[in-house]
Amino acid sequence: MGYALRRASLAMIVLGLAGCANRSYVVLLSNDDGTTGKVLVSGRGGATLLEKHHEGAAIGGPTGKTFIVSEDKIAKDFGAAMAARPKKPSIFLLYFETGDTRLTPESKADIPKILEEVNNRPAPDISIIGHTDTVGSDDENLALGLMRARLVAERIGTTKIGDRVSVGSHGEKNLLQPTPDNTAEPRNRRAEVTVR
């Protein structure tokens, strides 16, 4: 029997619970981008540091003793648990024309991709945050960001999803491309759509 724990920041840890402590182990897996974090496995006798892909340590085993776990062993011990992990969020950036709620032609073309992602999830949860560049006042930009987010929500038909959609605005805060005040920057005129 096994279960998986996901560490969102650095790595994924898999704990194998085979009925007795000396057969249980922790193994460190790389992130999707190939990076590997570190995990400290602590017990009564001390701690063991795991910092390599597929490096494992027995729970309750000798301190400092590690071993490499094969892909086959990981698949055998944890395949079902790993297959049950939820799909990762997908993030889309849609860009707008200056001072307007008109999507750029490239961003209009991305709407079907968002719809496909929403339709491929059994119970989608969607967050849409509108953003602006720094041209105009804070209040105007907050309102414009919200109009942009609402426009995107209408385009992807979120009324069918109901309360699993959040729509908001950051206005000119949280710039994608930092700029001074009153600077027109196309990358900041956007809506960020996260589909979970």
CORCOR-V7551 format. One record per backbone hydrogen bond with DSSP energy under -0.5 kcal/mol. CO is the residue of the C=O (numbers start at 1). NH is the residue of the N-H. E is the energy in kcal/mol with one decimal. If there is no record, write none. Layout:
CO,NH,E  CO,NH,E
This chain:
1,17,-1.2  3,15,-1.4  5,7,-0.5  5,13,-1.6  6,8,-0.8  10,37,-0.6  11,7,-1.5  12,29,-2.0  13,5,-2.0  14,16,-0.5  14,27,-1.3  15,3,-1.5  15,17,-0.6  16,18,-0.8  16,25,-0.6  20,23,-1.7  20,24,-0.5  21,24,-1.1  24,59,-2.6  25,16,-2.5  26,57,-2.1  27,14,-1.5  28,54,-3.1  29,12,-1.2  31,34,-2.0  35,31,-3.4  39,41,-0.6  39,50,-3.2  40,42,-0.7  41,48,-2.4  43,46,-1.0  46,43,-3.0  48,41,-3.2  50,39,-2.5  52,55,-2.1  54,69,-3.0  55,28,-2.4  56,67,-2.0  57,26,-2.5  58,61,-1.6  62,65,-1.5  64,66,-0.6  67,56,-3.9  70,74,-2.3  71,75,-2.8  72,76,-2.4  73,77,-2.9  74,78,-2.8  75,79,-1.6  78,82,-2.9  79,83,-2.2  80,84,-1.1  82,85,-1.1  90,195,-2.9  92,94,-0.5  92,193,-3.0  94,191,-2.3  95,104,-2.5  97,100,-1.6  101,103,-0.6  102,97,-2.8  104,108,-2.3  105,109,-1.6  106,110,-0.5  107,110,-1.0  107,111,-0.6  108,111,-1.1  110,113,-0.5  110,114,-1.8  111,115,-2.5  112,116,-2.3  113,117,-2.1  114,118,-2.6  115,119,-2.6  116,120,-1.3  118,121,-1.3  121,124,-0.6  125,196,-3.2  126,166,-2.7  127,194,-2.8  128,168,-2.5  129,192,-2.7  130,170,-2.8  130,171,-0.8  134,182,-2.0  137,141,-2.4  138,142,-2.3  139,143,-2.1  140,144,-2.6  141,145,-2.7  142,146,-1.7  143,147,-2.2  144,148,-2.4  145,149,-2.2  146,150,-2.5  147,151,-2.3  148,152,-2.2  149,153,-2.2  150,154,-2.3  151,155,-2.4  152,156,-2.1  153,158,-2.2  154,157,-1.1  157,160,-1.4  158,161,-1.1  158,162,-1.4  161,164,-0.8  162,165,-0.8  164,126,-3.1  166,128,-2.9  168,130,-2.7  170,173,-2.6  171,132,-2.6  176,178,-0.5  180,183,-0.6  183,134,-1.3  183,185,-0.6  185,188,-1.5  185,189,-0.7  186,189,-0.7  188,190,-1.5  189,96,-2.3  190,131,-3.0  191,94,-2.5  191,193,-0.6  192,129,-2.2  192,194,-0.6  193,92,-2.9  193,195,-0.5  194,127,-2.3  194,196,-0.6  195,90,-2.4
